[in-house]
Amino acid sequence: MNTETLLLFYLLLFFVAFMYSSVGHGGASGYLALMAFFSFAPVTMRPTALLLNIFVSLTSFIQYYRGKHFKWKLFYPFAIASVPAAFIGGLVTINPKWYKIILGILLLFSVIRLLGIKTDENKPHKKQSLLLSLLIGALIGLLSGMIGIGGGIILSPVILLLQWGNMKQTAAVSALFILVNSLAGMAGLFTKQFHFDSSMLTMIVIAFVGGLLGSYLGALKINNTMLKKVLAIVLLMASVKLLLA
């Protein structure tokens, strides 16, 4: 990769981390789409995305927690089932063709999340189902470990559609959910003798700075609707590219 292409990749990486963290996400689906565009090898995409996810989702969670949006009762049923499932998913090796297909489908969830799901913030929330939460958590956790995402792109629309929380509560819960799943997925990869690539350090720093700024502005309710729409369009294009590859 030449210098100009590398600089473009880093710029887009910062933008992806900024946008995802502003809605409480780690951004793994965006990083994976970006790496697919720049022809990264699938074997390096999953660990890289999980590492970036860990740092960015941590910044998001801290900011939303400071804003008093986090609800432990909403979070723990998903996490109980998702963490062990994510670890198991990290042990699974997927055929590159199926990897791209599954990733392409999951990117559509990210597009839905970025375009926004309209909710009535004044409407009373429905009671959360423990059994359904455990089932959802287990399924998302398994996919998280297998593909290299934190699962927030799937969990967020589910919480909002089931009316178990508002936008800010969903962002806070998703951020910690992404963090614990990414850590569990990385643990699964390490059992397969995964080695840290020094080139990942630069990406971690760039994503961390973008995530820090994005989560701070997101917690302050800064309106970045147009930027989210642009990113959603880019991810939609990436999804189509992966599904048709």
N, C-alpha and C positions, 0 to 999 in steps of 0.2 A: 504494500500500500504506500503510494507516494505521499509526500509531505502535505500537499494540498488536500488530497482525499482524507488523510488522517485528521487534519484540522477541521474539515467539514464534519467528520464523524464525531469529533469531540464537541463541536458546537451543537449538533443535534442531540447528543447525549445529555448535555446540560439542559437543553430545552425540554426533553422528555422527562428528566428527573424533576425539573421545576413544575411542569404541568401536573404530573401524577401526584406529587407530594401535596399540591394545593388542594387535592380532594381526598387526601389521606391514604394514598397508595404508594407502594414502593417503586412501581414502574417496570417490573420484570417483563410484562407483555410488550411494552414499548421498547425496552432494550433488546428483546429477542427479535422484534420486527426490524429494528435498526441493524442489528448484526446480520440478519438474513439479507437485507438490502445490500450490505457491504460484503457479502459472501464469506462470513465467518463459518468455520467448520462446526457442524452440529455438536460435536464432542466437546467443544469449548464454550458453546453458547449457554448451556444449562448452568454450569458452575459459575460462569461470569455473571449471569443474570441474578442468580441467587445471592452472590456476594454483594452486588450493587443494591439489591433489594433490602438486605439486612441494614445497611447504613442509611439508606433513604427512608425506609419505613420507620426506623428509630427516630429520626428527626421529626417525621410527621406525628408519630405518637406523642412525643414530648410536647409539641406545640398544642395539639388538641387536648391533651391531658391537662396542661396548664390552663386551657380555656374552659376546663370543667365539663367537657363533653363526653368523657369516657364513662360507660356503664358496665361494671363488672358482671352483673347478672345477664346482660345481653351477650357478653363475650365468652364466658367460660364454657357454656354448653358446646359451642362450636369448637373451641380449642381442645377440649378433652378428647374428642374423637379425631380431630384433624392432625394433631402432632404425631401420634404413632403412625397414622396413615401416611403422612408426608415422609417420615423416615423410611417406611417400606417402599414408597414411590421412588425415593432416592436410590434404592438398590436395583431398580428396574432399568434395563437397557432396552430402548425402543429403536425399532428400525427407522432410519433417517426419513424414509418416505412417510411413514405413519406419524413420525414426530412433526413433520411439516403440516400434515393434514389436521392433527389435533391442535397444534398451535394456531393455525389459520382460523379454526372454529372458535377457539378461546379469545382470539383478538376481537371477535364480534361482540363479546361481552364488554370488552374495554371500550369499544365504540359507543355502545349503549350507555355505559356509565358516564363517559365524557360528554355526550350529547345531553345527558340529564334525564332523570325520571321525575316528572312533576308530582310533588306530594303536597298535601295540605298540612302545613306545620301546626295548625291549630286543631287539627282533627285528633281525637284520642287514639293512642296506639293500641293495637290488639295484643292480647296476652301471648307471650312466646311459648311455643310448644317444645318441651324438652326433647322428646323422642325425635321429632322432625329436625331439630337443631343438631342432634347427634348424627343423624343420617346425612344431613347436608355437610356437616363438618368433616365426616369421614370421606365422603366422595371428593370434596374440594381438596382435602389434604393429600389424598392419593394422587390426584392430577397435579397438584403443586410439586410434589417430589419428582414425579415422572417427567414433567415438562420443564421445570425450573422457574415456576412462578410462585408468588406467595398466596394466591387465591383470592385476593381482595377484589379483583375484577369480576369474580363470580359472586362472592358473598355480598357485596354492596347492593347490587340490583335485587338480590333475593330478600335482604332485610327490608329494603324500601317497598318492594312489591307486596310483601307480607305485612307491611305496616307495623313492624316491631320497633322502629326507631326513626328519628328524624335524620336530616341530612348530616348534621354535625356529629351526632351520636354514631351514625353509620361510619363516618370517616374515621372517628377515633377508634372504634372497635376494629375496623378493617386494618388500620395501621398496625395494631398490636398482633392481630391475626396473621398478617403478612410476615411480621418479624419472627414469630415463633415457628411458623411453617417453613420459612426460609432457612432458619437455623436447623430444623429437623431434617430438611431436604439435604442440606450441606453435610450433616452428620452421616446420612446414608451414603453420600458420595465419597466421603473420607474412608468409609469401610472398604471401598473399592480402589483404594490407593490413589485417590485424586491428589494431584500436586498443584500447589499455588503457582500461577504464572506471574512473574514480576511485572509484565505489561499490564496486568489488571490494576495495579496500584494507581496509575494515572487515571484510569476510568473511575476508580472508587472515589478519588479526590474530587474529580469534576462532578460526578453524580451527587456526592455528599453536599457540595456547595450549592448545586442547583436545588437539591431537596430541602436544604436548610432555608433557602430563600423562599421557595414555593410554599412550604408548609407554614412559614411565618405569615406570608401574605394571605394564604388560604384561611388561616385561623382568624385573621382580621376581616374576613368577608370581602376581600378585594374582588371586584368583578372582572373576570378574565374570560368571559363567555366566548368571544371571537377566537381567542387562542385555542380554547378547548375544541371548538368546531374544526379549526385547521388541523389540529392533532388527530381528531377523530377521522377526518378524511384521509389523512396519511396512513393511519392504522387500517382503515378499510381497504385501501389500495394494497397494503402489505398482506392483508388477509387473503384478498383475491389472488395475489401473486403466489402465495404459499399453497393455496388450494388448487391452483391450476398448474403448479410446477410439475 
